[in-house]
Amino acid sequence: MCQNFYCRFGEIDLIMSDQGTLVFIEVRYRKNQDFGGATASITPQKQRKLIKTAKHYLSQLDDEPYCRFDVIAISESAIQPQWIQDAFQE
């Protein structure tokens, strides 16, 4: 649906639809696990920024669908990305 949505509040990497649910996806890459890896890089502050950006996106729609926030965590050592559905709540 949308890739790299920017507004004054921040950026959302991907916005997609999954069976009637609007999914805001944050993609994180970390070369190593020295500071907790890709999932640990999504701090409460980053989550608040994503939520604020998503609310701005939703304000442009006629109807507000059910939404969730997913995370795709990629590390150099992993064989494949880790997809965490419903990673955090508003």
Secondary structure, DSSP 8 states (H G I E B T S, - for coil): -EEEEEETTEEEEEEEEETTEEEEEEEEEESSSTTSHHHHT--HHHHHHHHHHHHHHHHTSSS---EEEEEEEEETT-SS-EEEEEEE--
